[in-house]
Amino acid sequence: MLTQERTTKAARITRTIAVGLRMDLSTYGLVLEVTQRKTKERLTQSFYTLKRILADFGIGVLVQKEYQPTSEVVHHVHLDKQLGDSCTCEAGVYKGQCRHVEMCREALRRGLL
């Protein structure tokens, strides 16, 4: 399990990422985020299926959010030490680091991809 904290002007955000194998040996990811504002706290959770896909170099991963319409929630993650990691989600494209990349790194580190 991987836990990260960051503070913005509006809140403190704690993100916990867990990865594992289902009984059918497919890889899953779980992201829990606790957003603490001055007056309230919000918890969000997201479940993902991670599938390794072909890539010309590095490691390609298809990240699909579960329990959502598939057209909105499929991202492609590319892990590469030389070129850097990338994701097709909005946060990955514009800000660099996102939950999808971190989740795939953790799954790779644990030998699940």
C-alpha positions as CSV (number, residue, x, y, z in Angstrom):
1,M,0.0,0.0,0.0
2,L,1.3,3.5,-0.9
3,T,0.2,6.6,0.9
4,Q,0.9,10.2,-0.2
5,E,-0.1,13.5,1.3
6,R,-0.2,16.9,-0.3
7,T,-1.5,20.3,0.8
8,T,-3.3,22.8,-1.5
9,K,-4.6,26.2,-0.6
10,A,-8.1,24.8,0.0
11,A,-7.4,21.4,1.6
12,R,-5.1,18.6,2.8
13,I,-5.4,15.5,0.6
14,T,-4.3,12.1,1.7
15,R,-4.2,9.5,-1.1
16,T,-3.8,5.8,-0.5
17,I,-3.2,3.4,-3.4
18,A,-3.6,-0.4,-3.1
19,V,-3.0,-3.0,-5.8
20,G,-3.6,-6.7,-5.9
21,L,-4.8,-9.8,-7.8
22,R,-8.3,-11.0,-8.0
23,M,-9.2,-14.7,-7.9
24,D,-9.2,-14.7,-11.8
25,L,-5.6,-13.4,-11.6
26,S,-6.5,-10.0,-13.1
27,T,-4.8,-7.0,-11.5
28,Y,-6.8,-4.4,-9.7
29,G,-6.1,-1.0,-8.2
30,L,-7.9,0.9,-5.5
31,V,-7.5,4.6,-4.8
32,L,-8.8,6.2,-1.6
33,E,-8.6,10.0,-1.2
34,V,-9.5,11.9,1.9
35,T,-9.9,15.6,1.4
36,Q,-9.8,17.6,4.6
37,R,-11.1,21.2,4.4
38,K,-11.6,23.6,7.3
39,T,-15.3,22.6,7.9
40,K,-15.7,19.2,6.4
41,E,-14.0,16.0,5.2
42,R,-14.7,14.1,2.0
43,L,-13.8,10.5,1.1
44,T,-13.7,9.2,-2.4
45,Q,-12.8,5.8,-3.7
46,S,-12.1,4.5,-7.2
47,F,-11.6,0.9,-8.4
48,Y,-9.6,0.1,-11.5
49,T,-8.7,-2.8,-13.6
50,L,-5.1,-2.8,-14.9
51,K,-4.1,-4.7,-18.0
52,R,-0.6,-4.8,-19.5
53,I,-0.7,-3.9,-23.2
54,L,1.9,-4.0,-26.0
55,A,4.2,-1.0,-26.3
56,D,7.1,-0.4,-28.7
57,F,9.3,0.4,-25.7
58,G,8.8,0.7,-22.0
59,I,5.6,-0.8,-20.4
60,G,2.1,0.0,-21.6
61,V,-0.9,-0.4,-19.2
62,L,-4.6,0.0,-19.9
63,V,-6.3,1.5,-16.8
64,Q,-10.1,1.1,-16.8
65,K,-12.3,2.5,-14.1
66,E,-14.9,0.0,-12.9
67,Y,-18.6,0.7,-12.3
68,Q,-18.6,3.6,-14.9
69,P,-19.4,3.8,-18.6
70,T,-16.3,2.7,-20.4
71,S,-16.2,5.6,-22.9
72,E,-15.3,8.1,-20.1
73,V,-12.9,6.2,-17.9
74,V,-10.2,4.4,-19.9
75,H,-6.6,5.7,-19.7
76,H,-3.4,4.5,-21.2
77,V,-0.3,4.7,-19.0
78,H,3.2,4.4,-20.4
79,L,6.1,3.6,-17.9
80,D,9.6,4.3,-19.2
81,K,12.6,5.1,-17.1
82,Q,14.4,7.0,-19.9
83,L,11.6,9.0,-21.3
84,G,9.6,9.4,-18.1
85,D,6.1,8.1,-17.3
86,S,3.0,9.4,-18.9
87,C,-0.8,9.0,-18.8
88,T,-3.6,10.1,-21.1
89,C,-5.8,11.4,-18.3
90,E,-6.2,15.2,-17.9
91,A,-3.9,15.3,-14.8
92,G,-1.3,13.2,-16.5
93,V,-1.2,15.3,-19.6
94,Y,-1.2,18.7,-18.0
95,K,0.4,18.2,-14.6
96,G,2.7,15.2,-15.0
97,Q,1.9,13.0,-12.1
98,C,-1.5,11.3,-11.6
99,R,-3.0,8.4,-9.6
100,H,-3.0,6.1,-12.6
101,V,0.8,6.3,-13.1
102,E,1.4,5.9,-9.3
103,M,-1.0,2.9,-9.3
104,C,0.8,1.2,-12.3
105,R,4.2,1.9,-10.7
106,E,3.1,0.2,-7.5
107,A,1.7,-2.8,-9.4
108,L,4.9,-3.2,-11.4
109,R,7.0,-2.9,-8.2
110,R,5.0,-5.7,-6.6
111,G,5.3,-7.9,-9.8
112,L,1.6,-7.7,-10.7
113,L,2.0,-6.4,-14.2
